[in-house]
Each structure stands twice: as C-alpha cells, then as structure tokens.
Amino acid sequence: MFTFFAPVLSLMARILMAFSVTFLVPGIWAWFEDHQDLQLIWLAGFGLTALSGLALAAITQKHRRELKTKDGFLLVNMVWLILPAYSALPLMFLVPEITWFKAYFEAMSALTATGATALTGLEYLPVSINIWRCFLQLIGGLGIMLLVVAVLPMLGLGGMQLYKTETPGPMKDTKFTPRIAETARGLWGVYFLFSGACLLAYRWAGMSWADAFMHMCTTMGLGGFSSYDASFGHFNSPMIEWVAIVFMTLAGISFVRYFVVLRSRSISHISSDREIQTYLAVLLAATLLMMALLLVHGVYDDGMEALRISAFHVVSLATTTGYAATDYTQWPVFAPILLMFLGCFATCAGSTGGGIKMVRMILLVKQAQRELVRIIHPRVINPVTLGGAVVPMSVMTAVLGFMLIYGGATMGLSMLLLLSGLDTVTAFSAVIATVNNIGPGLGEVGPSGNYGGLNSFQLGVLSFAMMLGRLELLSVLVLFSSHFWRK
C-alpha cells in the first residue's frame, strides 16, 4: 500500500516545502504592524511545514516516478485536505477562543476562495492574521495545483493530470502553449499583473496599504474575506465600491482569455467569446433588475445610489466573491434569492470564481433547446454548438453527469445539516454558498451573521462542501468509486 501512495507523497513533500514560504508573508507584516513576538508564530509555521516536507521527502525519496492519472487525483485531494490543516495552526495560536474545527473551516474557506468566515471581531485581530486569511485566498483563487505545475516542471507529463483536475470548467484538455508548465506560468503572470493594478486602485481610492493588499487578494481571488466584520460597509466609500466592481468583474472572466489576448495582441478573443458575452449580459440585466426592485420598493430613493448598491452586490455575489456593503437580506425577498442563484453559475470557466460556470449553463440551455426541437422534428440533425463549433457528445455527457452529481451532492449535504438541527433556510443556503464557493448564505449565515454559531459537525460538512466545490465535485467523488482503486 505504501508503494502505491509513496510517489504521490513524494510530490506532496515538495508542495509542503514550497507552501512553507507563504508563512513568511504575514511574518513580514507582523514585524512592521504587530507586536514583534508574533513573528515567532509565523517562523514556527514556516519551520514546521518545511520540516514536514523534508521528512516526507526523505521517507519517499526511493519511490519517485512519473505521475499517472490516478496519482493526479490523489495528489490534488491530498493537497486540499492537508494544506488547510497547516494553514489553521497560526489561527489556533493567535485567535482567542477558537476551536480546531473553526480554524480548519476558516483555512479551508481561505484556500478554496469561498469567503465563509467563522470569526468575529476581525478588526481587532492582529494584522498578520488578516493578511494570512486574505493572502491564502490569493494563492488559492487560481489554484494551488496550477502554481505547483508552474514552478515544478519536474512533473513532466504528469503536470497535465494536475492541470486537468484543478482547472475549472468542462473543457480541460486545451493547452495554450506547447508545455503545460509554460501555460501555468503565463496564467499566473496575468493573474499577478491584474493583482498589482487592483492593489494600486484600492490605494488610490482611499484604503491604507494593508487594507488595499488584503482586499486586492480577496478581490482577485474572488474570495471575499475582509479585515472588518462589516466588510465593505466599513469603508462607506462609493469610490472603493466602484473599484471593487470593476476588478471583481474582470476576475470573473477566464484568465486563459487574458493570456491569449496578451499573446496575440488582439481583443477579439474576448469580445467574440460567447461565454464572456453572456456573463456580462447577465450581470448587466441583473443589476438593472435589482436597481428597479430597490427603487420600486423604496429601499433607496436616489437612482445613482440604487445603481451602485445593486451593481456592487450583483457582481459580488454573481462572481462568488461575497463582499457586502449592507445587509441585503433585509431587501425584498426576491433580491437575496436572486443573488444566491447568480452565484451558482455566472462566472466564466478559467476564472477564480466558483459555481458550475457559465459555459455549462449555456450548454445546458442549448441542450434543452435541442430536445424541444427534436420533439417537433424527430429526424432533424441539430447538434449543440458553441462559438460556431460543434460540441462533442463526450463534453455534453460530462456536463449532464456533472449537473446530476451537483444536484445530488447539494441535496445530500443539505439533508445532513437538517439532520444536525439547522433550520431549513440556513441549511440549504449554507450548502449552496459553500459548494459554489460564494461565502455568505441566508438566515444564520447571512451577511449580517457568520458561520461561527455552527457546531463542529456542521463546520466539518461545510468544509467538505467547499472542497467539493473548489475541485468541481468529480475530482473528489471519484475517490469514492471502487473502480478508482482497482489495478
């Protein structure tokens, strides 16, 4: 059995050693912003993680080999289970009265860029803790495994298995450069280019450098963590909200498309993309609908204010970021339900957002239209197309299978929470918010509350839901198949 896992553990060792460096980022902030004694915690985290990697490498050094498809799935799941455990350790030492389950939940929420928090009094925590929570969302947004492929070209062909399991969306076989490591480095280069622009924009809009850095991390990662309990309501700044709207919208578009545009120096790859066109159209239509709803019900009297508030929350929830400038659950009941619904599908494949992705929704609608036509004209040849190309039946089968499993997993996890004693609204919305990596839900876990009141079992279920959503269900659930373990 050890020989089966050893090659995967050998690569896990290198990932732990690489991940240990991230502890130095909050450690640097602790030197300047917090009491200098806190540096010891971050140095200890760095040392423990690095030593764990070194020890694991020593044990498995004789069992290295090229990754196979099964190894890729095992490694990805191992990474997303183990790294949150290491990430939770500083929280255990620096956050008052926190339990292990809350710390693990918080770390999983950060790395999966979900943004569901179990903590209160965020503004009173050490700056380095909030830096840590937010920075994890930046590196988790585009995918830890994609970073691994970018910096560990030793994976060779096995890197393609990691890329497939980590990259969101139904069409994962496309390579945009001859070598997958080059593709990954290109995507991270674009990601950090946008991140730098976002940081400067937040600073220009009035945030401090610390707040600008933290909110840049959670905006580009579409995670939604903030350094304040009131989230963007703390700033009460229309300018800051408009900056967030712009960069959340940009982050909801495929970074692959940005990469192709920069390489080809032609904007047509974005302007002619059906998924991006639909994504922007949905955001615009939902914003105008929300604006009209708020004005008609007298929630806001000023049209421009209603437009800004509507745009902010539509973009925030639709892109699965989860920022809030006000408690939108107090709006007419249609509004929060619409916002949760948008978060289930609106973002583009290849973005840092969660949910089932817009391209899958487009394919499902086209398939439904195709079946309606076939009812009337049984002999007609009417294939599903996207961007002028016929979508292979294998892709359509995968999309339909994904949606079946998505619905079953959502219902099953919701029933577990109901069995544990949660009320209906909180249970269902918490699962939808975590499986789709949205963050805030409704009821007890709405924007005016958080997940801190849930018990250990409920936090464990939702931690698993976040991992399911981040890896798009199939990459996790395949491990529960007996076929996976057969030779």
C-alpha positions in Angstrom: 0.0 0.0 0.0 2.8 2.4 0.8 4.4 1.9 -2.6 1.0 2.9 -4.1 0.9 6.2 -2.2 4.7 6.9 -2.0 5.1 8.6 -5.4 2.2 10.9 -4.5 3.6 11.6 -1.0 7.0 12.4 -2.6 5.4 15.2 -4.6 3.3 16.2 -1.6 6.6 16.7 0.3 7.8 19.3 -2.3 4.5 21.1 -2.2 4.7 21.4 1.6 8.2 22.8 1.3 7.1 25.3 -1.3 4.0 26.2 0.7 6.0 26.9 3.8 7.3 30.1 2.2 3.8 31.6 2.4 4.1 31.8 6.2 6.8 34.5 5.7 4.4 36.9 4.1 2.3 37.5 7.3 5.5 37.2 9.2 6.9 40.3 7.4 3.7 42.2 8.2 3.9 41.1 11.8 7.4 42.7 12.0 6.0 46.1 11.0 2.4 46.1 12.0 2.0 43.8 15.0 4.0 43.0 18.2 7.3 41.5 17.1 6.7 38.5 19.4 4.1 37.3 16.8 6.9 36.7 14.3 7.8 33.6 16.3 4.4 32.1 15.4 4.9 32.6 11.7 8.5 31.4 11.8 7.3 28.3 13.7 4.7 27.7 11.0 7.3 28.1 8.3 9.7 25.8 10.1 7.1 23.1 10.9 5.7 23.0 7.3 9.2 22.9 5.8 10.5 20.2 8.1 7.4 18.1 7.5 8.1 18.4 3.8 11.8 17.5 4.3 10.9 14.5 6.4 8.3 13.2 4.0 10.8 13.7 1.1 13.4 11.6 2.9 11.0 8.8 3.6 9.7 8.6 0.0 12.9 9.5 -2.0 13.3 6.0 -3.4 9.7 5.9 -4.7 9.7 8.7 -7.3 8.1 8.1 -10.7 6.0 9.9 -13.3 2.5 10.7 -12.2 -0.4 8.8 -13.6 -4.0 10.0 -13.9 -4.9 8.3 -10.6 -1.9 9.9 -8.9 -3.0 13.3 -10.1 -6.4 12.9 -8.4 -4.9 11.6 -5.2 -2.4 14.4 -5.0 -4.9 17.2 -5.6 -7.3 15.8 -2.9 -4.4 15.4 -0.6 -3.2 18.9 -1.1 -6.7 20.4 -0.4 -7.1 18.3 2.8 -3.6 18.8 4.3 -2.7 22.4 3.5 -5.7 23.8 5.3 -4.5 21.8 8.4 -1.1 23.6 8.3 -2.8 26.9 7.5 -5.0 26.6 10.5 -2.2 26.3 13.0 -1.4 30.1 13.3 -5.1 30.7 13.8 -5.1 28.3 16.8 -2.4 30.3 18.5 -3.4 33.8 17.6 -7.2 33.9 17.5 -8.8 33.9 21.0 -11.1 31.0 22.0 -11.0 29.4 18.6 -11.6 25.7 18.2 -9.7 23.4 15.8 -12.8 22.9 13.7 -13.3 26.6 13.3 -9.7 27.1 12.5 -9.7 24.4 9.8 -13.0 25.7 8.4 -11.5 29.2 8.2 -8.4 27.9 6.5 -10.4 25.8 4.0 -12.6 28.7 3.3 -9.5 30.8 2.6 -7.7 28.3 0.3 -10.8 27.5 -1.6 -11.6 31.2 -2.0 -15.0 30.7 -0.5 -15.0 33.6 2.0 -17.3 31.9 4.6 -16.0 33.0 8.0 -16.5 31.7 11.5 -14.7 34.6 13.1 -15.9 37.9 14.6 -14.1 41.0 15.7 -11.9 40.9 12.6 -10.7 44.4 13.0 -9.4 43.6 16.5 -7.3 40.7 15.3 -3.5 41.1 14.7 -2.9 42.5 11.2 -0.8 39.5 10.3 -3.8 37.1 10.9 -6.0 39.1 8.5 -3.1 39.2 6.0 -2.8 35.4 6.2 -6.5 34.8 5.7 -6.6 37.1 2.7 -3.3 36.0 1.2 -4.4 32.4 1.2 -7.3 33.4 -1.0 -5.0 35.0 -3.5 -2.9 31.8 -3.9 -6.0 29.6 -3.7 -8.0 31.6 -6.2 -6.4 30.4 -9.4 -5.5 27.1 -7.8 -2.6 25.8 -5.7 -2.0 23.0 -8.1 -1.7 25.3 -11.0 1.0 27.1 -9.1 2.7 23.8 -8.5 2.7 23.0 -12.2 4.1 26.4 -12.9 7.1 26.1 -10.5 7.7 22.4 -10.6 8.4 21.5 -14.2 9.9 18.2 -12.9 6.3 16.9 -13.1 6.7 16.4 -16.8 3.7 14.9 -18.5 2.2 14.3 -15.1 1.6 18.0 -14.9 -1.2 17.6 -17.4 -3.1 15.4 -14.9 -2.8 18.1 -12.2 -3.9 20.8 -14.7 -7.0 18.8 -15.7 -8.1 18.1 -12.1 -7.5 21.7 -10.9 -8.7 23.8 -13.9 -12.4 24.8 -13.6 -14.7 24.2 -16.5 -15.8 21.3 -18.7 -13.2 21.6 -21.5 -9.9 20.9 -19.7 -7.9 19.3 -22.5 -7.0 22.5 -24.2 -3.3 23.6 -23.9 -2.5 27.1 -25.0 1.3 26.7 -25.1 3.4 23.6 -26.1 4.3 22.9 -22.4 1.7 22.9 -19.6 4.2 24.5 -17.2 4.6 27.4 -19.6 0.8 27.7 -19.7 0.6 27.8 -15.9 3.3 30.4 -15.6 1.6 32.5 -18.2 -1.7 32.4 -16.3 0.0 33.3 -13.1 1.8 36.2 -14.8 -1.6 37.6 -16.0 -3.1 37.0 -12.5 -0.4 38.9 -10.7 -0.5 41.7 -13.3 -4.2 42.3 -12.6 -3.5 41.9 -8.9 -0.9 44.7 -8.9 -3.3 47.0 -10.8 -6.1 46.2 -8.2 -3.7 46.9 -5.3 -2.9 50.4 -6.7 -6.5 51.1 -7.5 -7.6 50.4 -3.9 -4.8 52.5 -2.5 -5.8 55.3 -4.9 -9.5 55.1 -3.8 -8.5 55.7 -0.2 -7.6 52.4 1.5 -4.5 52.0 3.6 -1.7 49.9 2.1 -2.6 47.0 4.5 -6.3 47.1 3.6 -5.5 47.6 -0.1 -3.3 44.5 -0.1 -5.8 42.4 1.8 -8.8 43.4 -0.3 -6.7 43.0 -3.5 -6.1 39.4 -2.5 -9.7 38.7 -1.9 -11.0 40.6 -4.9 -8.7 38.9 -7.5 -9.2 35.5 -5.8 -13.0 36.2 -5.7 -12.9 35.0 -2.1 -14.5 37.9 -0.2 -12.7 37.9 3.1 -12.3 41.3 4.7 -10.4 42.7 7.6 -13.7 44.1 9.0 -16.9 42.4 10.2 -18.9 45.0 8.2 -16.9 44.1 5.1 -17.2 47.0 2.6 -19.8 48.7 4.7 -16.9 49.7 7.0 -15.4 52.0 4.3 -18.7 53.6 3.3 -17.0 54.8 0.1 -18.6 54.8 -3.3 -15.2 55.1 -5.0 -13.9 52.0 -3.2 -17.0 50.1 -4.2 -16.7 51.0 -7.9 -13.1 49.8 -7.8 -14.3 46.5 -6.4 -17.0 46.2 -9.0 -14.5 46.7 -11.8 -11.9 44.2 -10.6 -14.5 41.6 -9.4 -16.0 41.7 -12.9 -12.6 41.3 -14.5 -11.7 38.4 -12.2 -14.9 36.6 -13.2 -13.6 36.3 -16.8 -11.3 33.5 -17.8 -7.7 34.3 -17.2 -6.9 32.0 -20.1 -8.6 34.6 -22.4 -6.5 37.4 -21.0 -3.4 35.2 -21.6 -4.4 34.6 -25.2 -5.2 38.3 -25.8 -1.8 39.3 -24.5 0.0 36.8 -26.6 -2.0 37.6 -29.8 -2.4 41.3 -29.0 -6.0 41.1 -30.2 -9.1 41.8 -28.1 -11.2 39.8 -30.4 -10.6 36.7 -28.2 -12.7 38.3 -25.5 -15.2 40.4 -27.5 -16.2 37.4 -29.6 -16.4 34.9 -26.8 -19.9 33.6 -26.2 -19.4 32.8 -22.6 -18.0 36.2 -21.8 -20.8 38.0 -23.7 -23.4 36.0 -21.8 -21.6 36.6 -18.4 -21.5 40.4 -19.0 -25.1 40.4 -20.2 -26.3 38.5 -17.1 -24.5 41.0 -14.8 -26.0 44.0 -16.6 -29.5 42.6 -16.7 -29.4 41.5 -13.0 -28.1 44.9 -11.9 -30.8 46.8 -13.7 -33.5 44.4 -12.4 -32.1 44.8 -8.8 -32.0 48.6 -9.2 -35.6 48.7 -10.3 -36.7 46.5 -7.5 -35.0 48.6 -4.8 -36.4 51.8 -6.3 -40.0 50.5 -6.6 -39.9 49.1 -3.0 -38.5 52.4 -1.7 -35.3 50.9 -0.3 -33.4 53.7 -2.0 -34.7 57.0 -3.4 -31.7 58.1 -5.4 -31.2 56.3 -8.7 -27.4 56.5 -8.8 -27.1 55.2 -5.3 -29.5 52.3 -6.1 -27.4 51.6 -9.2 -24.2 51.5 -7.3 -25.5 49.3 -4.5 -27.2 47.0 -7.0 -24.1 46.7 -9.1 -21.9 46.0 -6.1 -24.0 43.2 -4.7 -24.9 41.6 -8.0 -21.3 41.5 -9.1 -20.1 40.4 -5.6 -22.5 37.5 -5.3 -22.6 36.5 -9.0 -18.8 36.2 -9.1 -18.9 34.3 -5.8 -16.8 36.9 -4.1 -19.3 37.5 -1.2 -18.5 41.1 -0.2 -21.3 43.1 1.4 -21.8 46.8 1.8 -25.2 46.4 3.5 -27.4 43.6 4.8 -29.2 42.7 1.5 -31.3 40.0 3.3 -33.4 43.0 4.5 -34.3 43.8 0.9 -37.4 42.3 -0.7 -37.1 38.5 -0.5 -36.6 38.2 -4.3 -33.3 40.1 -4.1 -31.2 37.8 -1.8 -32.6 34.7 -3.6 -31.6 36.1 -7.0 -28.2 36.9 -5.7 -27.6 33.4 -4.4 -28.9 32.0 -7.7 -26.5 34.1 -9.8 -23.6 32.8 -7.7 -24.4 29.2 -8.8 -23.4 29.7 -12.4 -22.4 33.2 -13.5 -18.6 33.2 -13.6 -16.6 32.0 -16.6 -14.6 28.8 -16.7 -10.9 29.6 -16.1 -11.7 32.5 -13.7 -11.1 32.4 -10.0 -14.9 32.2 -9.3 -16.8 29.2 -8.1 -20.1 27.7 -9.2 -20.9 25.4 -12.1 -19.6 28.1 -14.6 -21.4 30.0 -17.3 -20.3 27.7 -20.1 -22.0 24.8 -18.5 -25.2 26.8 -18.2 -25.0 27.8 -21.8 -24.5 24.2 -22.9 -27.5 23.0 -20.7 -29.8 25.7 -22.2 -28.7 24.7 -25.7 -29.2 21.0 -25.0 -32.7 21.8 -23.7 -33.5 23.8 -26.9 -32.2 20.9 -28.9 -34.5 18.5 -27.2 -37.5 20.7 -27.7 -36.7 20.9 -31.5 -36.3 17.1 -31.6 -39.8 16.7 -30.1 -41.3 18.5 -33.0 -38.8 17.3 -35.7 -37.6 13.9 -34.6 -35.3 13.4 -37.7 -33.7 16.8 -37.6 -29.9 17.0 -37.2 -29.4 19.7 -34.7 -26.0 19.4 -32.8 -25.1 21.7 -29.9 -22.7 24.3 -31.0 -20.6 26.9 -29.1 -18.7 29.6 -30.9 -19.5 28.1 -34.2 -18.0 24.7 -33.4 -19.9 21.5 -32.7 -19.6 20.5 -29.0 -18.5 16.8 -28.8 -21.0 14.4 -27.3 -18.4 13.5 -24.7 -18.4 17.0 -23.4 -22.2 17.1 -23.3 -22.3 13.8 -21.4 -19.8 15.1 -18.9 -21.8 18.3 -18.4 -25.0 16.4 -17.8 -23.3 14.0 -15.5 -21.7 16.9 -13.6 -25.1 18.5 -13.1 -26.7 15.3 -11.8 -23.9 14.9 -9.2 -24.0 18.6 -8.4 -27.8 18.3 -7.6 -27.3 15.1 -5.6 -24.4 16.4 -3.6 -26.2 19.7 -2.8 -29.3 17.8 -1.6 -27.4 15.2 0.3 -25.2 17.8 2.2 -28.3 19.9 2.9 -30.1 16.9 4.4 -27.1 16.2 6.7 -27.3 19.8 8.0 -31.0 19.5 8.5 -30.4 16.2 10.4 -27.9 18.0 12.6 -30.6 20.5 13.7 -30.1 23.5 11.5 -33.2 25.4 10.2 -34.2 25.0 6.6 -33.1 28.4 5.3 -29.7 28.2 6.9 -29.0 24.6 6.0 -29.8 24.9 2.3 -28.3 28.3 1.8 -25.1 27.3 3.7 -24.6 24.3 1.4 -25.3 26.4 -1.8 -22.9 29.1 -0.5 -20.1 26.6 0.2 -20.5 24.2 -2.7 -20.5 27.2 -5.1 -17.7 29.0 -3.1 -19.9 32.0 -2.6 -19.3 32.6 1.1 -22.3 34.2 2.9 -25.7 32.5 2.7 -29.0 33.3 4.2 -30.5 33.0 7.7 -27.9 32.5 10.5 -25.1 32.5 7.9 -26.2 35.7 6.1 -24.1 38.8 5.5 -25.1 40.2 9.0 -24.0 36.9 10.7 -21.4 34.2 10.0 -20.7 30.5 10.4 -19.3 30.9 14.0 -22.6 29.6 15.6 -22.4 26.2 13.9 -21.2 23.1 15.7 -18.2 21.0 14.8 -20.1 18.5 12.7 -21.8 21.2 10.7 -18.5 23.0 10.1 -17.0 19.7 9.0 -19.8 19.1 6.5 -19.4 22.6 5.1 -15.6 22.3 4.9 -16.1 19.2 2.8 -18.6 21.1 0.7 -16.1 23.9 0.0 -13.5 21.3 -1.1 -16.1 19.6 -3.4 -17.0 22.9 -5.0 -13.4 24.0 -5.5 -12.4 20.8 -7.2 -15.8 20.7 -9.1 -17.1 17.6 -7.3 -15.9 14.8 -9.7 -12.3 15.2 -8.8 -13.2 14.4 -5.2 -16.0 11.9 -5.6 -14.0 9.8 -8.0 -12.0 8.6 -5.0 -15.2 7.0 -3.6 -15.6 4.9 -6.7 -14.5 1.2 -6.4 -13.2 1.5 -10.0 -10.6 4.0 -8.9 -8.9 1.6 -6.5 -8.8 -1.3 -8.9 -5.5 -2.1 -10.6 
